[in-house]
Amino acid sequence: MVRATWKLYAYLNSAWVDITDDVIRNTSAEWGLAGNRSLDMVGSPGSLEFDLNNYTVVGKYSPEHPNTVAGWKKGVFIKQVFTYEGEEYVRFFGFVDSFSNSGPRDEFKHIVVMDWLEYAARHSIVNPGILENQRAADLLNTVLGLMPIRPQATDFDLSVNLFTTTFDVVTSKTKGYDEAIKAAYSEVGYVYLKKAKNNGDTLVFDNARRRNAWATLTDIPLSEGSSGFLKKEDSSYLLKEDGGKIILNQLAELHLDDSTSVIDYEIEDGENLVNYFSLYAWPRRIDTSLKVLFQLDTVMAIGSGKSITIKGNYVDPTTGLAINGQGMVTPVATTDYLMNTEEDGTGTNITTDLVVTASYGAEGFEHVLTNNNSNPGYITKFNCRGFGIYIFNPVESVAKDDDSIDEFDTRSESLTQKYKNGLVYGSFYTKLIVEDESQPRTILNRLFLSANKSGDMMLAFLNLDVGDMIWVTEERSNIDKHYYIQSVSYQTMPAGIIMFQWVLRETRTLEKGLESLAVEFRGGSSGDAVDFDYLPQVVRLPRRSFSVWIYADTAPVSTSDNIMGPFSDGAGVLISLTTDRRIQYYSKNTAVVGVWQSPANSVPLTAWTHVVVTMDIGDGTNDPVIYINGTLQSPTETATPSGALRINNEIGAPFVVGNWKTATEDYTRAFDGKIQDPRVYNRILSQADVTTLYNAGTPDLDLLIDDTLVFQGFIIRSDRSADYIDQTLTSDTTVRDTILSVLGVPHGGPIGRAP
């Protein structure tokens, strides 16, 4: 049995003081996401609890007692540090939140320590004013800037979503934690605290693409008993100065695959069912001209030389309903306020002696008014003008599985994205959840583990945390899946025993649970297609690259066959195969379309062919670059474009593979052959990139995966492969992409094939 040592420190009078010897019995801690359901995206406040000896020195840990240790009080920082194989790990960091008596006559003090998220849940933020075009990471950084106490460190992804306005739904009661929820839900990402080794307190934001098909298991160090050692050429060990061997510091993925690694499993069958998912977005309407958002409804008196404070909320001038506002203007004398010597507005107008100190927030104002006149005054008019923000009518998108509802009744979830004006990105997530969770399945909720089982289990306890991914196999329950750690809890006991638990959420990756698919389209009038609908991530890109493997059975007869592209009647681009077997790139411009073609017969029949087309629109006149089987082509411009590329008009254009779908063209140009690994990058691929993807003629899904890849299909669930391979695909056998798990719906009757 392996053991680690631990110490408990309190930050007293600007120094860390070891209080371990005063700890009685056990310590216990927990932190992480609230559970393992689809809406558990924001970490809950974490806690550490323990008892302190309060009797050897009577009152040592009783605040305000004469014997209280110097600096000990509510709010003191505490950290628990574990040491194993010479390395220190800060496993919990927080502040003392409460004291209570534990035992007779106050002999023990029970201490509850909370982490930074508890502070965020209590601390009201001062509205910074409405901000525009922010991403979730920007929003979180702004919130942190408004808080006196911040986490020790941050680790924020670049958000997928852009929020048109933020902080326009902030009130005087809004907490920092509330904004974290809005950021996570609006992104469909995750916000949580991770107990980092060095500081114990890192605020993490994972964006919407973090948990995608390409996610990999988290590496952890191997223990000295499992790792190798450095050797010299003569096979003797390299030694340290003290004679010890130099360890290789190897890393490994955690695979829990036998009962000796796990004390127990918490498994449920048929749970976490979701067959109806509602998504709400909050479109904003903002005034285009100044409006009176507040007006004083009664006369207010103010004595000579006195000041009063007026507070009020903004309302819709038409309906009187509460709204938010932005661009509030400093009140102007006469236009916005009047002060007279008589209550009925008569007497002397002394408005020039009224000084207004304005203070505006998103929901209302708090102005200080000072009467510098020698006479008392009456405020007979007071308005606040600005641009109203109206969020009265949320819009809803619903994903549902009618067959599941008929069988199991409605099992619903709902998600509100307060900083999203539209439904598109959020609907990707809702459709995926219903696709994956509308049927009963075995759920592994929790693992019960002992850090003392082995050196590797001790290092797993010390290194793995919320957001890390592990692999669990359990034969009796037929479990062989990847899981994200959702929350962590542990308990230290006498004799160095450490028991810990992980709450887990299943995920599907290309290593475990997902696999690639080729799709065969039948050409002609079949109407075969895979329609991914509108994908914001692939449109309106100034630099864009398409990559795809095609296997053409026959050449088109009279018109070109479409391979893929975001396209509508008004805008977009298409990659097609022409009747003389050229790759054609077609783009919509404001005046005349542009068409470029590779040389005739450059695409062979009945052979897998790799095609890449890149386009840097620059000033709108740049030509595309076409590669076939890794070789740069010399394209012919068969239609010279005129006017700028209609890139902004691509909003709403559906992304279809194997055909097209517009208001006037209803799947009329099906490709005749197979397509696999269609991709879109938001950059220009280089010749070296293209050579890598071509891979000497062997399609390989794993190549050139980076943050600039915004779309990659076709991916299916491994447990449903029998429904896809050599089967006609229908709307019930959707395929997905690897990046945001967007679902593509087959049309016509294409056939799934093994890649």
C-alpha positions, 0 to 999 in steps of 0.5 A, a space after each residue: 500500500 502506497 501513502 502520501 503525506 499531507 499538510 494543512 496551511 492557514 494564511 495568517 498575518 501574511 504567511 502560510 502557517 502549518 496547522 496540521 498538528 491541530 487537525 483531528 481525525 479526517 478531512 474531506 473535500 468536494 468540488 466540480 460540476 453539479 452532476 452528469 446531465 446535459 445541463 451540468 456545465 457550471 461548477 458548484 462551489 467546492 468545500 473542504 471540511 475538518 475539525 481543529 483541536 480547540 482544547 489543548 490551548 483553550 480557544 485557539 481557534 475560537 475567534 475573539 477568544 484571548 487565546 486565538 492564534 494571531 490572524 485566525 478569523 473568518 475569510 482566512 485562506 486555507 490550503 491542503 498540500 499533498 506530497 508524493 515521490 518528492 512532489 507537492 500538490 495543492 489539492 484544495 485552496 479556499 477561505 474559511 467560511 464558517 466555524 461551529 462547535 464539534 464536541 462537548 464544551 467547544 473542544 473541537 472547531 468544525 471548519 468549513 472552507 469554501 473555494 472561489 466559486 462560493 465567493 463568486 456566488 455571493 459577490 454582486 458585480 457593479 455593472 460595467 456598462 453594456 459591452 458589444 461583440 464579446 466572447 465568453 472569455 472576454 465576458 469572464 475576464 470583465 467579471 473578474 476585473 469587477 471582483 476584488 478577490 479573484 481565482 489564483 489563475 485562469 485558463 480560458 478557451 477562445 469562444 466559438 460564439 460571439 455575443 452581440 451585447 453582454 451585461 445588458 441583463 445585469 441587475 443590482 442583484 447579479 452575482 459573478 457566478 450568475 454571469 458564469 452561468 450565462 457565459 457557459 450556457 450561451 456558449 454551450 461550454 463549461 466553467 469550473 474551478 480546477 485544483 491545479 497542482 501549483 496553486 490549487 485554484 484555476 478558473 477554467 472555461 472550455 469552449 463549445 468544441 472542447 469536448 469533440 470527437 478528437 478529444 483525447 485521454 488526459 496524460 498523467 505521470 507514471 509512478 516511480 514503480 511503473 516508470 522507466 529509468 534513464 540508461 547510458 549506452 553501456 546499459 548502466 543507469 544514470 544516477 543522481 548525486 545521491 546515487 538514486 536512479 534518474 526517472 524518465 518521467 513518463 506519462 500515461 493515460 488512465 485506463 481503469 479496467 479491473 476490480 483492483 483499481 476500483 473499490 466500487 461503481 455506481 451504475 444505473 440502467 435506463 437513466 438520464 433519458 432526454 427526448 425533448 429539448 427546448 432551447 431559448 435565445 433572447 433576441 434584442 431590439 435596441 432603439 435607434 434614437 434616444 427615448 425617455 426611459 424614465 420620467 419623474 411622476 411626482 414633484 420632489 422637494 429639495 432644501 437649499 444647499 441639500 442633496 437628494 438621491 434619485 434612483 429608478 429603473 428604465 421602462 418601455 415608454 409604450 408599455 411601461 414594462 421594465 427594460 434595460 438601457 444603453 447609451 444613456 445621456 447626461 441629463 440636460 437642463 430644461 430638456 431633462 429636468 426643471 427646478 422651480 421655487 413653487 411646487 406647481 411649477 410657478 415661481 422662479 425657475 432656478 434650474 441653473 442652480 441644480 447640480 446633477 451628478 449622473 450615474 447609470 447602470 444597465 437596469 437603471 440609474 442613481 443620480 445625486 441632485 444638489 440645490 445650490 440656490 438660497 431657496 428651497 426648490 421643487 423638481 418638477 421634471 426629471 427624465 432619463 434618456 437613452 437607447 432602450 434594450 427590449 428582450 421581451 420575446 425569447 425565441 425557442 427551438 425544439 429537438 425531440 424524438 417522437 418514438 422515444 416520447 411515445 414509448 417513455 413519455 416526455 423526458 425534457 430539458 431546457 437551456 436558456 442562452 441569455 446572451 444569444 440572439 439566435 438559435 443556430 449554435 445552441 440547436 446543434 447541442 440540443 439535437 445531439 443530446 436528443 440523438 444520443 440520450 433519447 433511448 435508455 442506456 447504462 450510465 456509469 455515474 460514479 467511481 469509488 477509488 482508493 489512492 493507496 492501491 498503487 503509485 499510479 492510483 495515487 498519481 491519478 488522485 493527485 493529477 486528474 481533475 474536473 474536465 479531464 478524460 479517462 477510460 473505464 472498462 467494466 465487463 459485468 456491466 459491459 462498459 468500455 467507454 471514455 468519461 469526463 470527470 465532472 466532480 471530485 471528492 476525497 477523504 483523508 483518514 488515519 494511517 495515511 488512507 485516502 479515499 476519493 470519488 469521481 462523478 463521470 459523464 460519458 463522452 464519445 470520441 473517435 478512439 472510443 464510441 465513434 467511427 468514420 463513414 463513407 457515403 455513396 450517392 447515386 447521382 442522376 435524379 436520386 436526390 441523394 444528399 447529406 444536408 447539414 443545414 446552415 453552419 455559421 462556422 463555415 460561411 463568411 470566411 475571408 480565407 477558406 479551404 475545402 478538402 474531400 475524398 471522392 470516388 466518382 463512379 461515372 462522369 456527369 451526363 449534362 450538368 456538373 454534379 455537386 460535391 459540397 459547399 455552403 450555397 443558396 440562390 443568392 450567395 455561396 460557393 460550390 465544388 463540383 465535378 463536370 462532365 469532362 471530369 474537371 473539379 469546378 469551383 463556383 462562387 457567387 459575386 455581386 455582379 457576375 459569378 466566378 467559375 474556375 476549372 481544373 484541366 479536363 479528365 483530371 479526376 479519374 473514375 472508380 478511384 479514390 481522389 483527394 481534392 483541395 480547393 482554397 480561396 483567399 478572397 482578399 479584395 474579392 478578385 483572387 483566384 482559387 487554388 485547386 489541388 488534385 491528389 496533392 498536385 497543384 492544378 492550373 485552373 481555367 477561369 471559365 467565367 470571370 467574376 465581377 463585383 465583390 464576393 457575396 460573402 456576407 450574404 452566405 448567412 443562412 446558406 445550407 451546407 450540403 454534401 453530395 448535392 445542393 439545396 436552394 429555394 429553386 433547386 431541390 437536390 437536383 445535382 446528386 454526385 454519382 459515387 462515394 464521398 468521405 472525410 469532407 472538411 472545411 478549414 478557416 485558413 489557407 492550406 499550404 502545399 505541405 498541408 495538402 501533401 499531408 492530407 493526400 497521404 500518398 493516396 491513402 485517406 486518413 481521418 487523423 491527419 492535420 487536425 488543428 484549431 482551424 478545422 471547423 467542419 469534418 464529416 462523416 462520423 457515426 456512433 460505433 454502437 449503431 454501425 450496423 444501421 449504417 454500413 451497406 444500409 440506405 440512410 434516412 432521416 433516422 440515421 443522421 451523421 455528424 461532424 467531429 468538431 461541434 457534433 453537428 448532425 447531417 440529415 440524409 436525403 433521397 437514399 444515399 448508402 453508408 459504406 465502410 471507409 
